[in-house]
Amino acid sequence: MALRPFAFSVRLRDKGRTLRVRNDPKNPRAYLLEDERPGEATRVRNHRDAPAAVKDAASTWRKRLN
């Protein structure tokens, strides 16, 4: 039986800033959090599982309010 990676992604956008959680193309069991802002380099963080990646994305998204 073939093992398929879980397809999962999140995209949050506000005033040009974009946060994405998606599968890592190099490792199908890992997830990437990409933080894009206009005029800055994209920040990428690796996570081993989806709950950790979503938790990091939620924390990062809440921090933008301060």
Order of alpha helices (4+ residues) and beta strands (2+ residues): beta-beta-beta-beta-alpha
